[in-house]
Amino acid sequence: MSTTETILDGRLLGWPQDWDNLFGRSAPLVLEIGFGRGDFLIHLAQTHADANVIGIEVSQPSLRKAARKRRTQGLSNLILLYGSAPHILTYSVAPGVLGDVHINFPDPWPKEGHHSRRLINPGFIDLLATRMRSGARLFIATDHPDYQPVVTNCLAATPFFDSLLPTIYVTDDETRYRTKYEMKALAEGRTCQYYKFVRNALLAPDLFPIPEEMPMPHAVIRTPLTLADIADRFEPTVCSDEDAEIHVRLMRVYYAVGEPVLLVETHINQKPQPQRVALKIHLRQSGELMLSLHEIGFPRPTSGVQAAVACLLRYLQSLSSETVVVQHNLRL
Ligand SMILES: C[S@@+](CC[C@H](N)C(=O)[O-])C[C@H]1O[C@@H](n2cnc3c(N)ncnc32)[C@H](O)[C@@H]1O
């Protein structure tokens, strides 16, 4: 197996993912978010041979480094996931499935305008509360003086977690396996705060339902418009469904090389995760045009993707009133 084969793209996981099936055995699911160099994660997998361990990272170089270490150590109980933790947790982890979670030194995003990018916020703690089983532990460590009160306030306020320490946090933990970032922080004289919480038995409201997967949308149209007409006359277009909170932007068109196909670069703004996809307009031998999704960007068939194809259809109808829908599977 090459290093890349040990890294799974989070966008390809099930909604939700059957983790036992992925690991080939039933075992508690343990997670580290943002593992960086991966030494803590490797240690976690080595010392929890009876657990299915997953590590989520957004950084490709970090993933590759950890994949090499995983291979060298032959750790079949460890899977590395490429993607953003809130996204993977929302879509692919069913409620109550997750065991212990470790978050070591999440990026502090110190600039005022970047605070919304911080991982730890009340909404993320609520998401963890829905995904973690009762009795699972949440470990967080941070050295950043501006981020520390944010983490403290989030954990002090949540009704779903209880501290395992006599205080909300401690500033030393001799028993820890230290991360690279932590050793640097300590060497530079910064004070680290360590939080150890446990998910209690209080039921968390289902604020983060796993989105429904719909059929991959398509529509076939008969129209006097040629691909060249569409490309020449294309104008960026926005379609919004305020009730469903879906906003679609058809941004640009491109010719696909060597195929009678136009690709429409499209942004779908839908919570919890926006998607950038390529809609495909394919000239069939019959002369009809088929509107569908290109596989670029791993589109997932959400209601937002349905709305995007419907938006393109309406746009083409606005270019020529003689455009007729022959067949479609859209939930219009
Ligand atoms: C400050 S570093 C800490 C790395 C490591 N935990 C350590 O203590 O040495 C934060 C890490 O979190 C990762 N990260 C940031 N946002 C993330 C997200 N939304 N999901 C998963 N990982 C994320 C970054 O790529 C980075 O590797």
The ligand as an SDF file (V2000), in Angstrom:
LIG
                    3D

 27 29  0  0  0  0  0  0  0  0999 V2000
   -1.4140   24.3380   15.8200 C   0  0  0  0  0  0  0  0  0  0  0  0
   -1.4580   22.8540   14.9320 S   0  0  0  0  0  0  0  0  0  0  0  0
   -1.2710   21.6080   16.1800 C   0  0  0  0  0  0  0  0  0  0  0  0
   -0.7870   20.3080   15.6250 C   0  0  0  0  0  0  0  0  0  0  0  0
   -0.6550   19.1620   16.6370 C   0  0  0  0  0  0  0  0  0  0  0  0
   -1.9230   18.8420   17.2150 N   0  0  0  0  0  0  0  0  0  0  0  0
    0.3330   19.5090   17.7180 C   0  0  0  0  0  0  0  0  0  0  0  0
   -0.1050   19.7540   18.8570 O   0  0  0  0  0  0  0  0  0  0  0  0
    1.5550   19.5460   17.4270 O   0  0  0  0  0  0  0  0  0  0  0  0
   -3.1820   22.7100   14.4840 C   0  0  0  0  0  0  0  0  0  0  0  0
   -3.4530   21.6170   13.4760 C   0  0  0  0  0  0  0  0  0  0  0  0
   -4.8590   21.5210   13.2460 O   0  0  0  0  0  0  0  0  0  0  0  0
   -5.0910   21.3250   11.8590 C   0  0  0  0  0  0  0  0  0  0  0  0
   -6.4450   21.8070   11.5820 N   0  0  0  0  0  0  0  0  0  0  0  0
   -6.8670   23.0960   11.5130 C   0  0  0  0  0  0  0  0  0  0  0  0
   -8.1770   23.1600   11.2710 N   0  0  0  0  0  0  0  0  0  0  0  0
   -8.6280   21.8790   11.1860 C   0  0  0  0  0  0  0  0  0  0  0  0
   -9.9040   21.3090   10.9430 C   0  0  0  0  0  0  0  0  0  0  0  0
  -10.9810   22.0800   10.7430 N   0  0  0  0  0  0  0  0  0  0  0  0
  -10.0110   19.9570   10.8970 N   0  0  0  0  0  0  0  0  0  0  0  0
   -8.9140   19.1830   11.0990 C   0  0  0  0  0  0  0  0  0  0  0  0
   -7.6650   19.6820   11.3260 N   0  0  0  0  0  0  0  0  0  0  0  0
   -7.5310   21.0170   11.3790 C   0  0  0  0  0  0  0  0  0  0  0  0
   -3.9970   22.1100   11.1910 C   0  0  0  0  0  0  0  0  0  0  0  0
   -3.7470   21.6940    9.8640 O   0  0  0  0  0  0  0  0  0  0  0  0
   -2.8160   21.8350   12.1150 C   0  0  0  0  0  0  0  0  0  0  0  0
   -2.1090   20.6800   11.7300 O   0  0  0  0  0  0  0  0  0  0  0  0
  1  2  1  0
  2  3  1  0
  2 10  1  0
  3  4  1  0
  4  5  1  0
  5  6  1  0
  5  7  1  0
  7  8  2  0
  7  9  1  0
 10 11  1  0
 11 12  1  0
 11 26  1  0
 12 13  1  0
 13 14  1  0
 13 24  1  0
 14 15  1  0
 14 23  1  0
 15 16  2  0
 16 17  1  0
 17 18  1  0
 17 23  2  0
 18 19  1  0
 18 20  2  0
 20 21  1  0
 21 22  2  0
 22 23  1  0
 24 25  1  0
 24 26  1  0
 26 27  1  0
M  CHG  2   2   1   9  -1
M  END
$$$$
